[in-house]
């Protein structure tokens, strides 16, 4: 496995490459600790799923998370990978920016779970057609 791996591991809603897209120097900044990054991705994926379960209790409306969801989960995972590290100078500014971005990503995911925001899906995926039955006829709604 490598940090440039674009394949999502089972249970992950982003790849390690998605995380490197958030911060190009990530591999160096976390000492190339793939296991740490994998744990952070799994944790961030779980948080995203927990916020979305209220809106999608039975199944996800997508086969694979859409790109904007992958990006949000990657930002949260990168923040979690940084959480226990000490930075100074320019790296501290990067750490602060990632923390703000992660907070915004969590807020966005929560807004989807609360139906205040929506994800765009390819045509025919995640859409439902409402069918309304005809009004009953007869006395008390019973037919004769």
C-alpha positions in Angstrom: 0.0 0.0 0.0 1.1 3.6 -0.6 -0.1 7.1 0.0 -0.8 7.4 -3.7 -3.3 4.5 -3.5 -6.6 5.7 -5.0 -8.5 2.5 -4.1 -10.9 2.8 -1.1 -10.4 0.0 1.5 -13.6 -1.7 2.7 -15.3 0.6 5.2 -13.4 3.7 4.0 -15.2 6.6 2.4 -12.0 8.0 1.0 -8.6 6.8 -0.2 -5.1 7.7 1.1 -4.7 9.7 -2.2 -7.8 11.7 -1.3 -6.0 12.6 2.0 -2.8 13.6 0.1 -5.0 15.8 -2.2 -6.0 17.7 1.0 -2.4 18.1 2.0 0.3 17.3 -0.5 3.1 16.9 2.2 0.9 14.6 4.3 3.2 11.5 4.0 6.2 13.4 5.4 4.2 15.2 8.0 2.9 12.0 9.6 6.2 10.1 9.1 4.7 7.8 6.4 2.5 6.1 9.0 0.0 4.4 6.7 -1.6 2.5 9.6 -2.3 5.8 11.4 -3.9 7.3 8.3 -6.0 4.1 7.7 -7.3 4.3 11.3 -8.1 8.0 10.8 -9.9 7.3 7.5 -12.0 4.6 9.1 -12.8 6.9 12.1 -13.7 9.8 9.8 -15.8 7.5 7.6 -17.7 6.2 10.7 -18.4 9.7 11.9 -19.8 10.7 8.4 -21.9 7.6 8.4 -23.3 8.3 11.9 -24.4 11.8 10.9 -26.1 10.5 7.7 -27.9 7.5 9.3 -30.8 9.7 10.4 -31.5 10.6 6.8 -30.5 7.2 5.2 -31.3 4.6 7.9 -31.5 1.5 5.7 -28.9 2.0 3.0 -26.8 4.7 1.3 -28.3 6.3 -1.8 -25.0 5.7 -3.6 -22.8 2.7 -4.4 -19.6 4.6 -3.7 -19.5 7.9 -1.9 -19.6 10.9 -4.3 -16.5 12.9 -4.7 -17.6 15.7 -2.5 -18.2 13.3 0.4 -14.8 11.6 -0.2 -13.2 15.1 0.0 -15.0 15.9 3.3 -14.1 12.6 4.9 -10.5 13.1 3.7 -10.3 16.5 5.4 -11.6 15.0 8.7 -9.1 12.1 8.4 -6.1 14.4 7.8 -7.2 16.5 10.8 -7.3 13.4 13.0 -3.9 12.3 11.8 -2.5 15.7 12.8 -4.4 15.9 16.1 -1.7 14.4 18.3 1.3 16.1 16.7 3.1 19.3 17.8 3.8 21.9 15.1 5.4 25.3 15.0 5.8 28.1 12.5 4.2 27.5 9.1 3.1 24.0 10.0 1.1 25.4 12.9 -0.8 27.6 10.4 -1.5 24.5 8.2 -2.7 22.6 11.3 -5.1 25.4 12.2 -6.4 25.6 8.7 -7.0 21.8 8.5 -8.8 22.0 11.9 -11.1 24.7 10.5 -11.7 22.8 7.3 -12.5 19.6 9.3 -15.0 21.5 11.4 -16.7 22.9 8.2 -16.7 19.4 6.7 -18.4 17.9 9.7 -21.0 20.7 9.6 -21.7 20.1 6.0 -22.1 16.3 6.5 -24.4 17.1 9.5 -26.5 19.4 7.2 -26.9 16.5 4.7 -28.0 14.2 7.5 -30.5 16.9 8.7 -31.8 17.3 5.1 -30.6 20.9 5.0 -28.2 20.2 2.2 -28.3 17.5 -0.6 -25.9 15.5 -2.6 -26.2 15.4 -6.3 -26.4 11.9 -7.7 -26.1 10.6 -11.3 -29.4 10.5 -13.0 -31.6 7.7 -11.8 -29.5 7.0 -8.7 -30.8 8.0 -5.3 -34.0 9.4 -6.7 -37.5 8.3 -5.9 -40.8 8.7 -7.6 -43.8 9.4 -5.4 -47.0 7.4 -6.3 -50.2 8.5 -4.7 -53.2 6.1 -4.6 -56.6 7.3 -5.8 -58.9 8.6 -3.2 -61.3 5.9 -1.9 -64.9 6.1 -3.1 -68.2 5.2 -1.5 -69.5 5.6 2.0 -66.7 5.8 4.6 -64.2 5.2 1.8 -65.5 1.7 1.0 -66.4 0.7 -2.5 -69.7 -0.9 -3.3 
